[in-house]
Amino acid sequence: MVFRAGHRELEGANAIITGSSRNIGKAIALTLADAGANVLINGRTSRDEAEAVAEEARALQVNAHVHMADVSDSAQVNTMVEAAVAAFGGIDILVSNTAMRGETSVEDTTDAYWREILGSSIDAAFFCNRAAIPHIKKSSRGAIVNIGGATANAGIPDRSHVAAAKGAIHGMTTAIAMELAPFNITVNCVSPGYIDTGSGHVPPHIQKRPSPLGRPGRVEEVAATVRHLVGPGGRFTTGTTIHVNGGWYMSSG
């Protein structure tokens, strides 16, 4: 059987997508809704943005729920997951998407900024995985996708903090994948390169060395990869990192 996007292949599934009020997270939420999944939209600062995404998802004939939370706070994550269970009756899919980025030299990285960057990324991913897994174990089609980043795989000046956070996500993903394989739960990492989110900001390392394809990625291209991994066509892929970066970082391993 060939699984194709646009055929409601996730009909009836329940998904949490963190950081989904804008940019990549929004695209993922709407792409999963297009596949038929009910979606929990998470934001931290703008409820209006989150509600607007939920309305777009409902127009795709799915149930959409908004829950505002700072996912670097484990207590707020626990409350968010329970809200998803209350709204949908269970959880089949988790997409952990949040992260902060910036350019700061090692010498200028303060303790507080280091913790903030790691908190928004690896801490948040761990807290979300930990809270959602007991519920995903009850699913017959459980899937987790953690969003990493190309910074983890390439030496980029002034991004040691981001590299540490994203590298940790890649490593954590493999360990959790092994742990959850007996439960038929797939766990993967999607690692975007430079994605055009409309901000106009092009990081210095991309200015110096654009992707071989000669353009930035689109949020929809990251979302399509996530859709495949959490869908029926991705059930034999687990514990891996999928790079969506236009060839900016390549690996034969």
Secondary structure in CASP SS format (residue, H / E / C, confidence):
PFRMAT SS
TARGET T0000
AUTHOR 0000-0000-0000
METHOD secondary structure of the structure
MODEL  1
M C 1.00
V C 1.00
F C 1.00
R C 1.00
A C 1.00
G C 1.00
H C 1.00
R C 1.00
E C 1.00
L C 1.00
E C 1.00
G C 1.00
A C 1.00
N E 1.00
A E 1.00
I E 1.00
I E 1.00
T C 1.00
G C 1.00
S C 1.00
S C 1.00
R C 1.00
N H 1.00
I H 1.00
G H 1.00
K H 1.00
A H 1.00
I H 1.00
A H 1.00
L H 1.00
T H 1.00
L H 1.00
A H 1.00
D H 1.00
A C 1.00
G C 1.00
A C 1.00
N E 1.00
V E 1.00
L E 1.00
I E 1.00
N E 1.00
G E 1.00
R C 1.00
T C 1.00
S C 1.00
R H 1.00
D H 1.00
E H 1.00
A H 1.00
E H 1.00
A H 1.00
V H 1.00
A H 1.00
E H 1.00
E H 1.00
A H 1.00
R H 1.00
A C 1.00
L C 1.00
Q C 1.00
V C 1.00
N C 1.00
A E 1.00
H E 1.00
V E 1.00
H E 1.00
M E 1.00
A C 1.00
D C 1.00
V C 1.00
S C 1.00
D C 1.00
S H 1.00
A H 1.00
Q H 1.00
V H 1.00
N H 1.00
T H 1.00
M H 1.00
V H 1.00
E H 1.00
A H 1.00
A H 1.00
V H 1.00
A H 1.00
A H 1.00
F H 1.00
G C 1.00
G C 1.00
I C 1.00
D C 1.00
I E 1.00
L E 1.00
V E 1.00
S E 1.00
N C 1.00
T C 1.00
A C 1.00
M C 1.00
R C 1.00
G C 1.00
E C 1.00
T C 1.00
S C 1.00
V C 1.00
E C 1.00
D C 1.00
T C 1.00
T C 1.00
D H 1.00
A H 1.00
Y H 1.00
W H 1.00
R H 1.00
E H 1.00
I H 1.00
L H 1.00
G H 1.00
S H 1.00
S H 1.00
I H 1.00
D H 1.00
A H 1.00
A H 1.00
F H 1.00
F H 1.00
C H 1.00
N H 1.00
R H 1.00
A H 1.00
A H 1.00
I H 1.00
P H 1.00
H H 1.00
I H 1.00
K C 1.00
K C 1.00
S C 1.00
S C 1.00
R C 1.00
G C 1.00
A E 1.00
I E 1.00
V E 1.00
N E 1.00
I E 1.00
G C 1.00
G C 1.00
A H 1.00
T H 1.00
A H 1.00
N H 1.00
A C 1.00
G C 1.00
I C 1.00
P C 1.00
D C 1.00
R C 1.00
S H 1.00
H H 1.00
V H 1.00
A H 1.00
A H 1.00
A H 1.00
K H 1.00
G H 1.00
A H 1.00
I H 1.00
H H 1.00
G H 1.00
M H 1.00
T H 1.00
T H 1.00
A H 1.00
I H 1.00
A H 1.00
M H 1.00
E H 1.00
L H 1.00
A H 1.00
P H 1.00
F H 1.00
N C 1.00
I C 1.00
T E 1.00
V E 1.00
N E 1.00
C E 1.00
V E 1.00
S E 1.00
P E 1.00
G C 1.00
Y C 1.00
I E 1.00
D E 1.00
T C 1.00
G C 1.00
S C 1.00
G C 1.00
H C 1.00
V C 1.00
P C 1.00
P H 1.00
H H 1.00
I H 1.00
Q H 1.00
K H 1.00
R C 1.00
P C 1.00
S C 1.00
P C 1.00
L C 1.00
G C 1.00
R C 1.00
P C 1.00
G E 1.00
R E 1.00
V H 1.00
E H 1.00
E H 1.00
V H 1.00
A H 1.00
A H 1.00
T H 1.00
V H 1.00
R H 1.00
H H 1.00
L H 1.00
V H 1.00
G C 1.00
P H 1.00
G H 1.00
G H 1.00
R C 1.00
F C 1.00
T C 1.00
T C 1.00
G C 1.00
T C 1.00
T E 1.00
I E 1.00
H E 1.00
V E 1.00
N C 1.00
G C 1.00
G C 1.00
W C 1.00
Y C 1.00
M C 1.00
S C 1.00
S C 1.00
G C 1.00
END
